[in-house]
Amino acid sequence: MSDNTSENPENQPNSAEKPVASPGVSAPVAAAPWEREVLEKLVFAALNEQKAARRWGIFFKAITVVLVVVALSAYLDLGWTGSDGEALGRHTALIEIEGAIESEGSGSAAVVIPALNKAFSDSGSVAVVMHINSPGGSPVQAGMIVDEMHRLRKGYPGKPLYVVVDEICASGCYYIAAGADRIYVNKASIVGSIGVLMDGFGFSGIMDKVGVERRLLTAGENKGFMDPFSPLSDKHKQYAQSMLNEIHQQFIQVVREGRGKRLKESPEMFSGLFWTGAKSIDMGLADAFGTVDSVARDVIKAEDIIDYTQHEGLPERVLKKFGAALGAGAMKASMERVQPALR
């Protein structure tokens, strides 16, 4: 019996035919190049988004930690004397004043007065030294600081208060220095300028030339006093001068009371002139040469120096760095252009 399989051509497999898929199973389809490219882009975009989210998460966590630390520091009032005000041992208390005497900064009453109180009240401080470097500034701020200096000197008669001058101690700065027991200077320091000024600019002439009309409406005949865009009348000039003279006399009185018989008055002493540190000693405006270290070592006999200055905190530095105080500074400058100043 012959093999029909080899003879029947219908039973032979056709090599040209493609294999047939099993029922219910779809054949794999190759992805087109553009589809693969889109998928790759989507995957990479998702990965980049996850990385960015992680970076932002780390950033915000770091900011949160910084804010918590700052808040705790402010709440606990971390400082040299500690939150409980424990004594630090026998030492010289130091307070730094750098820059203009004004309502903000290290020369403001809001900064200096708390530092003075903390320095005097510490049982370990044997004397207080104010290290000053300032051209002057507000008579109001200077007056408040001097009043507190007098009060503390009476309340703590056993603790002397000294002033050590750095580069300059002029006008409002000397107003403060005169309230101390003794004043120490360098021979080349600038000392004095006992006077008051009120400065500004007048633009009325320029406005007339360019054809600009000033429209100022006031309720009260003197409300436009010292307006830079209006002419200065003789009446207003005399009034301003009388006010400056009054403040000047207050300044002179503070100097006379503070320096007492040490002062060798001359016609030029209260004229607004200033002198070197060496000359100021001859005139009785200062007492001797000295630095913070030499006064602590040789005069106070307490070489350990503790700084009680209230330094600017992190939040204020950050705000100023990013310009948050720019608008306030511009407004302050415009409002203070006609205020009396001891500088």
Secondary structure, DSSP 8 states (H G I E B T S, - for coil): ---HHHH-GGGS--TTS-----TT--------HHHHHHHHHHHHHHHHHHHHHHHHHHHHHHHHHHHHHHHHHHHHT-STTTTTT----SEEEEEEEES-BSSSSTTSHHHHHHHHHHHHH-TTEEEEEEEEEE--B-HHHHHHHHHHHHHHHHH-TTS-EEEEEEEEEETHHHHHHTTSSEEEE-TT-EEE----B------HHHHHHHT-------SSTTTTTT-TTS---HHHHHHHHHHHHHHHHHHHHHHHHHHGGG----TTTTTT-EEEHHHHHHHTS--EE--HHHIIIIII----EEE------HHHHHHHHTTTTHHHHHHHHHHTTTS-BB-
